[in-house]
Amino acid sequence: MSEVEIREVTDGLRFPEGPIALPDGSVLVVEIARRCLTRVAPDGTRTIVAEPGGGPNGAALGPDGKVYVCNNGGFEFADDGDGRIRPVREAWDYSGGRIERIDLDTGQVEVLYRGTHELPLRGPNDLVFDGRGGFYFTDLGKVRTRELDRGALFYARADGSLIREVAFPLITPNGIGLSPDDRTLYVAETEAARLWAFDILEPGVLRKAPFPSPHGGRLVAAPGGRYQRFDSLAVEASGRVCVATLVHGGITVADPGGGVIEHVPMPDLYTTNICFGGEDLRTAYITLSHAGRLVACRWPRPGLALHHLNHR
């Protein structure tokens, strides 16, 4: 179990997620409970960029310089006191799942996809761009009082011309990332606390493992021995996968060949996401969502440079 020294970048956020470290040192985050996209300056100053409503969740910079957002349609939140909140179910004013595109200069929000002709999106959660301008994203589904949707993986083009389901069913698929060579797709399931890998045959086409795989993926890690849940993830330059972990709050680092290497603890039960920034990509920005904080630390290894995002 590894320890790192963290510093607070800002607090007072309303369930932050989807961090994007920008070249100027600022960090974009969504605030799911505030239903907005926020820019956090290096000195911690916060500016609302756009207010798409619903439940903006995962975010990524696209090839056109705009931010693509998985909008889950909204959550109801429980208030645990002292400013701590957590999502508990589908919002009473649920507005439908969608993929949105946000112009950082104007704050204009455009709905790019609401689903395929057969499959409406329920609760899009996180996304990652490949090197060809397309992106993979998870649809976690929604939780209602006595119902839980089965989730799926999708592939879409940034120009709005294609969306298709590429794997189904998954149990609350959440974090998603690509290997350094773009040939493997990693997906974390929240409630099952499992990390899966899919081999990519071509953009938007996955090799499917046979039964008993429930959806064609191969299992990378499923750490047991305690109650925990997996959230979003980021990939290191080495190919290791860093999964934000709920309840057992922190970052779980997995070997792409299989198994867990280490757990880096964080002071929040809802450690929800991680991204890498700085010139050497060794600054890890981590969202501690229960308390509404964005923190940073010096990571022991560099993160993977994302497509369409110049960190220098």
N, C-alpha and C positions, 0 to 999 in steps of 0.2 A: 504494500500500500504506500503510495507516494504522496508527499506533501509539497504544495507549492505556495508561494507567498502571493496573495492577491491584493490588488488595489481597486478601490471603487472609482468607476468612471462617472456614474451618476446614480441617483436613486429617485424615488417618487414616480416611477413608471407603473403603468397599469397592466400587469402581466406581459412583460416584454418577450419577444421571440424573434426569430428570423434575422439575426444580426448579419450585416454586410459591412466589412471594413473597407473604407474607401481610401484612395491614394493620398488624400489631403489630411488623413489622420482622424477624420470623423467616422462615425459608425451609424449606419441606418438600422433601426429596429422597428418592428411592428409592435403596437400596443393592442393586444387582442381585446382587452376590456374597455379601452378608450376608443377602439375601432378606428385607429389611425396609423399612419406611417410617420415615424419621427426620426429626425437627424440629431445625433448627439455629438457636439463638438468636443475636441480634445480636453477642453476645460470643464466639460460636463454640462454646458449650456444645451438646452433642448429646444428644438424648433419643429413644429408639426409641418410636415411636407404635404400630406394629403389625408383626406378623411373618407375612405371608401365605404365605411359602415360595415355591417355584418360582423365578421370575425377574421380580419387579416391575420395570417398565420405564418407560413414560410415565405421567404422572399429571396430573389436572386437578380443580379444585374444581367440583362440580355445583350445580344449583339448590337442592338440599336441604342444602347446607353440608357434605356428605360428599365424600371424595376418591375419585374413580374412577381405577382403575389398570388399565393394560394389563399382564397377566402373561404373559410369554413361555414359561413352563413350566420355565425354567432353562437355564443355560449351563455348559459346562466352561471353565475359565480357564487360560491359560498364565501362569506366574510368570516375569517378566523381571528379577527381582531388585530390591532397594531398595524393596520394597513395591509395585512396579508390576505390574499384572495386566491381562489383556485376554481377551475372550471368543474362543473358537476353534471351538466346535461345540455341538450339542445336548447337554444334560446326560445323563449315564448314567442318572440318576434322573428324567428328564424327566416332569413331572406334567401336561402338557397345557396348551394355551393357554386363557386365559379373561379376561373382564372382571370386575373385583372392585370392590366398594364398601366403603369403610372409614370408620367413625365415628371422628372425631378425639378425641372425649371418652372413649370406652370402648376404642378399639382393635379393636372387633369387625370381622371381615372377612366379607363376604358375597359369594358368587359370583353374579354377575348373569347372565352369558352364557358358554356354552362353544361357541357356534356356532349355525348355523341347523339345520333338520332334515336338510339335505343336506350341509352344509359345516361340519365341526368346525374351530374356530380352531386354528392351528398355533403362531404366535408373535406375538401382538398386541404392538405396539411403542409407538405414541403416539396421542393423541386430542385433540380440540378440541370444545368445546361451542358450539352456535349460540345465538341469542337466544331460541329456543323450547323449550329444555330437552332437545333431542336432541344427539347427538354423532357426529362422524365419527371413525373410527379406522383405522389401518393394521394389516394382518397381514403382517409381513415374511416369515413362514415360518420354517423352521429349516434349519440347515446340519448335515449329517452327514458322515461321512468321504468319501463319494463322491457325495453327493446334495445338491441345493439345491432347496427348495420354490419354486414360483412364488407371488408375493404378491398381495394384493387390498386393496381399500378397502371399508369397511362403514359403514353408518349404523345407529344404535340409539337407542332412547328410554331416558331415565334411569329410568323406572318399571318397566323390565323387560318391557314389552309388545310390543316390536318390535326385530328385528335383521334386516338384509338386506345382501347384497353389492351394491355400487353400481358397481364397476369392477374389471376383471380382464382380462389378467394384468399385473402389474408386477414389475420386478426388484428385490427386496428393498425395498419401500416402507417408509419410516421416518418422518421428520418430517412434520407435518401442521399446517396453519393456515388461518385464514379472513381474507379481505380486510376492511377497515374497514366496508364496507357489507354484509357477509355474503353477497355474491353470487358470490364466487370462492373455490374451495378449492385450496390449494397442497399439493403432495405432493413430498417429496424421495426419490429412490431412492439407496440406499447404494452398491452395487457399481458402478452405472452413473454415479454422480455427476451425476444429472440432476434438474432441478426442473421439475415439471409443474403446469399449472393446469387446473381444470375449472370451467366455468360452472354455477352452481346454478340450476335452474329452479324448484324448490320444495324444502322440507326433505327430504333423502334422495333427491332426483332430480337427476341430472347431465345436462347436454347433452353428447352424445358427438360428437367430431370424427370424420370418416370416415377410412378407410384412406388413408395408411399409418400413422396413429396406432395404436399397438399395443393401446390400451385406451380411446381416446376423449378423452384429455387433449391439451392443446397445450403444446408445449415452451416454457419460459421461459428456462432457462439450462442449458448443458452445458459448463462451462469446461474447456478442454483444455490440452495442453502439459505436464502433469505428472500423476503418479499421485496421486489423491486420492479420497476417499469422502465422501458426504454422510450426515449423521446428522439430529438433530432440528432444529426451526426455531422462530422467533418472528417476528411481523410488527410493523413499526413503525407508528406512527400515520399516517405518510405513505403507507403501503401497501407500502413496501419490505420484502423478505423476507430475514431474517437466518438463514442456514443454518450450523449447526455442522458443521465440516469436519474429517474424519479424515486422518491422514498429513500432509497440508499443513495442520498444526494451526492452527485459528483459526475465525473467523466470516466466511463469504462473504456479501456483501450483494448481492442481485439486484434489478434494476428489474422491477416487475411487467409492464412492457411488453416485456421481453425483454433479456437480457444481464446481465453482472456489473458492478457499480459499483466495488466495492473488496473487498479481503481484509484483515481485521483479524487479525494473527497472535497466537497464544497459545502459551505455553511447554509444550505437551502435544500429542503425536501423536493422542491420543484426546480432543479437544475435542468433547463429545457433545451439549451442549444449552445453551440460553440462555433466560432469561425476564426480564421487566422489572418493577421495583418502585420503591418510593419515591413520595412525593406527586406528583412531576412525571413519574414513569415513565421517568426517565433513568438509573436505576441498573440496569445489566445484571448479572444473576447468571449465571455460566457454570460448568458442570461440567467439570473437567479430570480425566477418569476414570482414565487410566492411572496417575497419581500419587495418586488418591483425594482431590482437593482441590475445594472450592467457593470461587470467587473472585468479586470484584465489581469493577466499573469504572464510571466516568462515561461514559455513551454520548452521542455527539454529537447524537442526536435522540431524542425520546420514543418509547417503545414504545406499542403499541396496548393499550387497556384491555380485559381479557378479560371475557366474559360471566360473571355470577354471582360475580365476585371484585371486591369493593370495595377499591381500593388506598388509600383515604383513611381 
